[in-house]
């Protein structure tokens, strides 16, 4: 009977790197050139572009990208990478994100790489609008109007207002 010793080297972990404003793509490009594996989860949002509604892809966590590092990786070089401000640290050591967090975001991505929050929302549930003119407003789900549209009671200055929105713009609050 032979025993094999398992490698004691820690598995690669994901870390957050703070990047310069709106320079996620640039930072990812330069980190990739250095051999680092990166991930920047995106979400599709409805916005006005040149006064016309359009769907744009934006980072889920603006100003941050995730970088996978192994035990032997020289993480300090990340701080000198074009587009990167710094690797998030606690004290002198890089701070890993919780195990499985980035992997779960990768699993939730659709065929375009956008993170899709497919929550089973029921009438009465508290919701938050993501994107569009009502971005970040909270309310409650009033009803489902077909497979793609929902009616939401948004809390505005004058009280609750009924608004019909695309289902993709809602997440649980």
N, C-alpha and C positions, 0 to 999 in steps of 0.2 A: 504494500500500500504506500503510495507516494503522496506527500503533501505538497501543495503549491502555495506559496506565499502570495497573498494578494498585495497589490501595490498600495502602499500607505500614502501615496501622494493624493492630496485632496482633489476632488473633481472640480472642473471649471465652474465658476459662479458668475452671476450677472451683477453688474455695478452700474450706478447712474452717473453720467457725466453731464455737468451743466455746460451748455453751449451758448454762444453769443446769440442775441436776438435774431430770430428767423434764419439761422445758419445751420439748421439741423442737417440738411443735405450736404453742405460743404464739409461739416465735421465728419459725417459718415464716410464721405469719399476719402478724406485724408486718413481717418482711422483704418479704413479698409486697405489703403496702400501700405500701412504699417503691419498688416496681417491680423488686425483685431476683428473679431466677429461683432457686429453691431445689430441693434434692432431699434426702430423708431415706429411705434404703433401709430397708425393714422386713423382718422375718422372722416367720413363724408359729411359735410355741413352745407346747408343751403344758405347762400349769401347773394347780395346784389353785387354784380361785377359789371361795370360800365352801365349802371342803372337797369340791368336785366338780371333776373334770378338765375343763378347757376349753382351747381354742386361743385364744391371745392374740397380737396383733400388736405387736411391739416393735422399736425401732430396732436395726439391725444394728451400728451404732456408737453406743452410748448416750453422750449428752453432746455429740454433734457433728451438725451438718447441713452440707451442701455449698451454697455460694453461687456463682453464675456472675457473673463481673465482666468488663467490657470495659475498654479502656484509659481511657475517659473517666469511668468510674463513680467516685463518691466513696466509696471503701471505708472511710474512717474513720467514716462514719456508722453502719456496721454495729456498731461497738463500743458505740454508745449506744442500740441497739435493745432494746426490752423482750424479756426472755428470753435475750438473748445476753450472754455474758461477754466474749468478744473474738474477733477474727479471728486465726487462727493465722499468725504472722509469723516470719521469720528476720531478726533485726535490726529495721530500720525498715520493711521491705517485706513485703507479704503473701506467703505461701509457697503457690504453686500445687500442687495434687495432680498426680500424673503424668498426662500427656495420655492420654485414652481410658479412664481408670479409672472415672469416674462414668458415662460413656456405656456401658461394659461392664456396670456394675451395673444401669443402666436397661434394657439389653437382656435381662438375666437375670430381670427382674421378670415375674411371671405376671399374669393378668387382674385380680387384686386389688391389684397393686402390691408383692406380697411377693417378695423375692429367693429364687429357687429354685436350689439347688445340685444340679444333676443330673449327678453324677459317676458314671462307670462303675466301680463298686467290685466287686472280685473277692474270693472267700474268701482269707483270709490278709492282706489289706490292713489297714494301721493306720488306725483310725477314731477320731473324737471325737464324743461325743454332744452334741447341741445341744437344750436344753430338757428338760423333764420332771424326774423325781426323780434322774436320772443325769447331769444337765447338767454339761458340761465334763470328764467322765471319759473316759479313753482306753482303747482295747482293740484287738482285732483281729476282723475279720469272719469268723465261723465258717461261716455258710451263709445262703442266701436262702430264706425260708419263704413262698413265694408272691410276688405282685407288690408287695405293700404292707408285708410284714413281713420282718425279718432277725433272725438269731441272732448275737449278739456276745459275745465273751469279754472281759469287763471285768476290769481289774486292780484288785482290792479288797484290803483288809487281809489276808484269809486266802488270797489267791491268785486265780487266774482263776475267774470265775463266769459261767455261761451265762445270758444275758438275751435275751428276745425283745422287739424294739422296732419301731416304725413306721420304714420306710425313710427317711422325710422327716426323721428326727431325727439322721441320720448325715452327717458330712462327712469327707473324707480328713484324716488327721492329719499 
